[in-house]
Amino acid sequence: MTLTDVIEVLEAAYPPARAESWDAVGLVSGDPAQEVRRVLLAVDPVTAVAQEALDWGADLIVTHHPLYLRGTTTVATTTPKGRLVHALIKNDIALYTAHTNADVANPGVSDALARAVGLVGDLVPLQPFPDDPWRGLGRIGEAPEGTTLGEFAAGAAKGLPRTSWGIRVAGDLSRPVRRVAVSGGAGDSLLGVAAAAGVDVFLTADLRHHPASEFVESGGPALIDAAHWATEWPWLDSAASILHASGVTVETRVSATVTDAWTRGY
């Protein structure tokens, strides 16, 4: 298989045209004609992931987060990202990114998150596209009948990869939970959407103090705040499954390297 073959499958599942205008998705480095036998999937394009790819003999790294989101004028080895680019090119390891186009895909990042935290039944977008009700940001599903907020939070913590600070919960732990919204990554912008959807709890990442406090005080859904990396990691297995289901004959590996920025909690 060539890199072009793999990219065609990825872009059929995660169309670049669905990415946000500010985003940077697609092929970052690599020759489209190069052979690809092993694909490493990871959330972040960082040094530890590049080393894992090198040690395993990967030809391609597929990440969720872009390497250069805001552009750059240099790839000199005097910068961490420059050193990463040099290491990838020297070792013929391509880098490809699917970011906000994977967030809104069906299935996408939030579908994988919903299943990881225990949601059952059909999943629908929290904020669907006007032209496609089955694609969009976030997902709404159901917790098993009879679940409380405390029980759901405990199950979510077990279903997500472990990070230094786990998850945080805002709300009465005895509160019944049935209808649940989730969104992988930073979800501040969807607080109002979650409230309007009439869900019992909204699980996402990177919630800030003031918006969260005001949201809970206003009588909105309970909140669960998880690590950004942890909410997006379940998608990697989904992306690998899409590659295999397409008939692409590559070996895949989901990186278990924890690249969450926070390394210790006290």
C-alpha positions, -999 to +999 in steps of 0.1 A: +000+000+000+011+035-007+006+066+015-019+078-011-039+046-006-041+051+031-049+088+028-078+081+005-094+059+031-088+084+059-103+113+039-133+093+029-141+088+066-129+122+077-134+146+048-110+176+051-137+199+038-156+193+071-126+207+091-130+241+107-115+270+086-088+276+113-077+240+114-047+224+098-055+188+087-041+164+061-006+153+052+021+172+072+052+153+059+059+124+037+060+113+001+025+102-012+042+075-033+060+059-003+051+024+008+032+021+041+032-011+060+028+000+096+006+028+109+009+042+144-021+062+157-018+087+185-035+118+198-004+141+198+025+146+174+052+148+201+087+135+206+076+104+226+052+093+199+079+098+172+103+077+192+076+050+196+070+050+158+108+047+152+112+019+176+082+000+161+093+006+125+062+026+116+060+042+081+031+066+090+019+083+122-018+094+122-025+119+149-056+138+160-039+170+169-020+191+143+017+196+145+015+232+133-019+246+140-009+283+137+017+279+110+055+285+113+084+301+095+110+275+105+116+238+110+150+243+124+162+218+150+165+246+176+128+240+183+110+209+195+087+207+165+116+213+141+135+185+157+104+163+153+101+171+116+137+163+110+135+130+128+104+120+108+119+129+074+153+113+082+135+080+090+110+081+062+080+084+086+051+103+073+027+123+095-010+128+088-036+147+109-074+143+112-086+169+137-119+188+136-129+168+105-127+137+128-146+154+155-177+159+134-175+126+114-199+097+118-184+077+134-160+102+149-142+112+181-173+117+202-189+084+191-158+065+204-159+086+236-196+079+241-190+041+239-159+043+261-179+060+290-207+035+288-234+051+267-259+027+250-284+028+222-283+051+191-260+081+192-270+115+176-249+147+173-252+172+200-248+200+174-256+185+140-247+201+107-278+218+091-272+198+059-264+164+076-282+155+109-259+125+114-227+145+115-217+173+138-201+181+172-206+159+202-230+130+207-261+123+228-268+088+241-282+070+271-268+057+303-282+023+315-315+027+332-313+034+370-278+050+368-269+078+392-244+106+385-219+090+409-222+056+392-219+071+357-188+091+367-172+060+382-179+040+351-166+068+329-133+070+349-128+033+343-136+035+306-112+063+299-074+059+299-058+069+332-043+104+336-027+122+365-060+138+377-087+116+363-121+133+361-139+160+380-177+160+387-200+190+393-234+180+406-254+159+431-239+124+429-273+108+436-289+126+407-305+102+382-287+101+349-303+088+317-297+112+288-260+121+284-241+144+261-204+140+254-178+159+234-142+149+229-117+177+236-125+212+248-162+216+252-168+250+268-184+263+236-211+236+238-223+242+274-254+261+262-261+236+235-260+208+261-284+227+283-308+233+255-307+196+246-322+186+279-295+161+289-288+151+325-250+153+323-225+167+299-190+151+297-162+169+280-128+184+287-110+217+295-139+232+314-131+266+330-141+276+365-164+305+357-184+290+329-188+258+347-198+275+380-224+296+362-237+267+343-243+246+374-258+275+393-283+281+366-297+246+371-282+230+339-270+194+335-244+180+358-208+183+344-180+158+341-146+173+331-120+148+319-085+152+306-084+165+270-061+137+258-082+110+275-115+120+258-099+118+224-078+087+228-107+062+223-110+075+187-077+060+177-090+024+178-120+035+157-097+050+131-076+019+130-108-002+125-118+020+096-085+014+079-088-024+083-125-025+072-116-007+040-093-034+029-061-014+034-034-040+041-014-023+068-005-032+104-019-007+129-009+001+164-027+025+189-001+043+209-005+038+246+019+066+253+002+091+277+008+125+261-015+144+284+002+177+294-003+171+331+020+144+345+013+144+382-015+153+406-012+159+443 
